[in-house]
Amino acid sequence: MDWSVGQVAGFAGVTVRALHHYDEIGLLTPSARSRAGHRRYDAADLDRLQRILFYRDLGFPLDEVAVLVDDPQADPQEHLRRRLALLAGRIEQLQKMAAAVEHAMEAQKMGIALTPEEKFEVFGDHDPDRYDEEARRRWGGTDPYRESQRRAAARTKEDWLRIKAEADENVRGFVALMEAGAAPDCEEAMDLAEEHRQQICRNFYDCDHEMHTGLAEMYVSDHRFTAVYDEARPGLAAYLREAVLANAIRHV
C-alpha cells in the first residue's frame, strides 16, 4: 500500500512543498512513482519521515538529520545530549523573556513602569493599581484617563518620587493652615488649591477648574479618598474641597 504526496502531507502535518524539498536533497526519496510520474510513499517511507520530523522538532538542521537517519555509525545519543544542552539554554532564555513580557504587561496594565521593589519604595503599602479596574470602567473612555495612562507608562522611579514629594508638600501646607486656624477660603488656602490643580495638569492630565471641583467633591463623597487625606489630618478632605471651590470661584 502506498500514498500520494498530498496524503502524506496530511498525515504528517507538513507541506507538500517540504516533502518535495526533502526529495530534492535526498533526505526522503519516495520509494515509487505513479505511471504519471507522481511520488508514491510506502510504509517504510512514512517511518523514515517520522524519524526525520522527530529530529526536526528537536531543532536539528537537515544536514544533521540526514546523518542521524542514514549513518549506521552515528551516535544518536551523543547528538541528543548535545542538543539537549542547547535546548536547556534556550528554555532558560525563553523563561527570562516570558518573565520580562509578563512584567511589561503588568506595567502597561497599571500604567506604572516600576519593579515591585521600586513600587514599594515610592508608594509604601499603598497599592497604586488597587482601583485600576474601577478607574478604567468609570473613566477609561475619557481623554483625561488616556492621557494619564500615557504619561504614567513613561515615568521612571525618580519621576514618581518627585510627584509624590510635590503632593506631600502640598498636603503639609494644607495641614499647617488648618492647625493655624486659617479658613479654607483664605488667600493661602486658595493658592495651595491652585497648586494642587497645577500638579494634576503637570503630572497627569489637563484639569480645568470645573474638573477640579468635581474631584474635590469626590474627595469627600468617596470614603477611600477621604481616608487618604484625613490620614494626614482629620477633616483635611473637607478642608481641601472648600479651598478648591473657593479657588474656582476666584478664577471665575
C-alpha positions in Angstrom: 0.0 0.0 0.0 1.3 3.5 -0.8 0.2 7.1 -0.6 0.4 10.2 -2.6 2.4 13.2 -1.6 -0.8 15.1 -0.6 -2.0 12.3 1.6 1.4 12.0 3.3 1.5 15.8 3.9 -1.9 15.5 5.5 -0.8 12.5 7.7 2.4 14.2 8.9 1.2 17.8 9.2 3.8 19.1 6.8 3.5 20.9 3.5 3.7 19.3 0.1 6.5 21.7 -0.7 8.5 20.4 2.3 8.2 16.8 1.0 9.3 17.9 -2.4 12.3 19.6 -0.8 13.2 16.5 1.2 13.1 14.5 -2.0 15.3 17.1 -3.9 18.0 17.0 -1.3 17.9 13.2 -0.9 16.6 13.2 2.6 13.3 11.4 1.8 13.0 9.9 -1.6 9.7 8.2 -2.2 10.0 4.5 -3.0 7.9 4.6 -6.1 6.3 6.8 -8.8 3.0 6.5 -10.4 2.7 6.0 -14.1 2.2 9.7 -14.4 5.4 10.3 -12.5 3.8 11.4 -9.2 5.5 10.5 -5.9 4.2 7.5 -4.0 5.2 6.7 -0.4 5.1 3.3 1.3 5.1 2.4 5.0 9.0 2.4 5.2 9.0 6.0 3.7 6.5 7.0 6.4 8.6 5.5 9.1 11.6 7.4 7.8 9.6 10.6 7.7 8.5 10.1 11.2 12.1 9.9 12.4 13.0 13.0 10.2 10.3 15.0 11.8 11.3 13.9 15.3 14.7 15.3 14.9 13.4 18.4 13.1 11.1 19.1 16.1 14.2 18.9 18.3 15.7 21.6 16.2 18.3 19.6 14.3 19.3 21.2 10.9 18.5 19.0 7.9 22.2 18.0 7.2 22.4 16.6 10.8 19.1 14.9 10.4 20.4 13.1 7.3 23.4 11.8 9.3 21.2 10.6 12.1 18.8 8.7 9.8 21.3 7.4 7.3 24.7 6.8 9.1 24.7 3.5 10.9 27.9 4.7 12.8 26.2 7.9 14.0 25.6 8.0 17.7 22.1 9.4 18.2 22.6 9.6 22.0 25.5 12.0 21.5 23.6 14.2 19.2 20.7 14.2 21.5 22.8 15.0 24.5 24.4 17.9 22.7 21.0 19.2 21.5 19.5 18.8 25.0 22.2 21.1 26.4 21.3 23.7 23.7 17.6 23.3 24.4 18.1 23.7 28.1 19.9 27.0 27.4 17.2 28.1 25.1 14.5 27.2 27.6 16.2 29.3 30.3 16.4 32.2 27.8 12.7 31.8 26.9 11.7 31.7 30.5 13.6 35.0 31.1 11.9 36.5 28.1 8.5 35.3 29.3 9.1 36.9 32.7 10.1 40.2 31.1 7.0 40.1 28.9 4.8 39.5 31.9 6.4 42.3 33.8 5.9 44.6 30.8 2.3 43.6 30.5 1.7 44.2 34.2 3.4 47.6 34.0 1.3 48.6 31.0 -1.9 47.4 32.8 -1.1 49.5 35.8 0.3 52.4 33.8 3.3 52.3 36.2 6.6 51.2 34.7 8.2 50.2 38.0 9.6 47.0 39.5 7.8 45.7 42.6 10.7 46.9 44.8 10.5 50.4 43.2 6.7 50.5 43.7 7.1 49.7 47.4 9.8 52.4 47.7 7.6 55.0 46.1 4.1 54.1 47.4 4.9 52.1 50.5 2.0 49.8 51.4 -0.4 51.7 49.2 -1.1 49.6 46.1 -1.2 52.0 43.2 -3.2 49.6 40.9 -5.7 48.6 43.6 -8.6 50.5 41.9 -7.2 50.3 38.4 -10.1 48.2 37.1 -12.7 50.5 38.6 -10.9 53.6 37.2 -10.8 52.0 33.7 -14.5 51.2 34.0 -15.5 54.6 35.1 -13.2 56.8 33.1 -11.5 54.6 30.6 -13.2 56.2 27.6 -12.2 59.8 28.5 -9.3 61.8 27.2 -8.0 62.6 30.8 -7.8 58.9 31.6 -6.0 58.1 28.4 -3.6 61.0 28.8 -2.9 60.0 32.4 -2.1 56.4 31.4 0.1 57.6 28.5 2.2 59.8 30.8 2.3 57.2 33.7 3.6 54.5 31.4 6.7 56.5 30.5 7.7 57.5 34.1 10.7 56.4 36.0 11.0 55.8 39.7 12.6 59.3 40.0 9.5 60.8 38.3 7.2 59.1 40.7 9.3 60.2 43.7 9.2 63.8 42.5 5.4 63.7 42.1 5.0 62.2 45.5 7.2 64.8 47.1 5.2 67.6 45.4 1.9 66.1 46.7 3.2 65.6 50.2 4.4 69.2 50.3 1.0 70.4 49.2 -0.7 68.3 51.9 1.7 69.7 54.6 0.8 73.2 53.5 -2.9 72.5 54.0 -2.3 70.8 57.4 -0.3 73.8 58.5 -3.1 76.2 57.6 -5.7 74.0 59.4 -3.6 73.9 62.5 -3.2 77.7 62.4 -6.9 78.1 62.2 -7.0 79.6 58.7 -10.2 79.5 56.8 -10.3 77.3 53.7 -11.3 80.3 51.5 -8.3 82.4 52.7 -5.7 83.5 50.1 -3.1 81.0 51.2 -5.5 78.1 51.1 -6.8 79.1 47.6 -3.1 79.3 46.4 -2.5 75.8 47.7 -5.6 74.6 45.9 -4.4 76.2 42.7 -1.0 74.5 43.1 -2.9 71.2 43.7 -4.7 71.7 40.4 -1.4 72.6 38.6 0.2 69.5 39.9 -2.6 67.4 38.3 -2.0 69.3 35.0 1.7 68.9 35.1 1.7 65.2 36.0 -1.5 63.6 34.9 -3.9 65.4 32.6 -5.3 68.9 31.8 -7.5 69.7 34.8 -9.6 72.9 34.5 -11.4 74.4 37.5 -14.7 72.7 36.8 -13.0 69.3 36.7 -11.0 70.2 39.8 -14.2 71.0 41.8 -15.6 67.6 40.7 -12.5 65.9 42.0 -12.8 67.9 45.3 -16.4 66.6 45.7 -15.2 63.1 45.2 -12.6 63.6 48.0 -15.5 63.8 50.5 -18.1 61.6 48.8 -15.8 58.6 48.4 -14.6 57.3 51.7 -11.5 55.9 50.2 -10.3 59.3 49.1 -11.4 60.9 52.3 -9.4 58.3 54.3 -6.2 59.1 52.3 -6.4 62.8 53.0 -7.8 62.5 56.6 -4.9 60.3 57.4 -2.7 63.4 57.3 -5.1 65.3 59.5 -8.8 64.6 60.3 -11.0 66.9 58.2 -8.4 67.6 55.6 -10.5 66.2 52.7 -13.4 68.6 53.5 -11.0 71.5 54.0 -9.4 70.8 50.6 -12.7 70.7 48.9 -13.7 74.1 50.3 -10.4 75.5 49.3 -10.8 74.1 45.8 -14.3 75.6 45.4 -13.1 79.0 46.7 -10.2 78.9 44.2 -12.5 78.0 41.3 -14.9 80.9 42.2 -11.9 83.3 42.5 -10.8 82.4 39.0 -14.3 82.7 37.6 
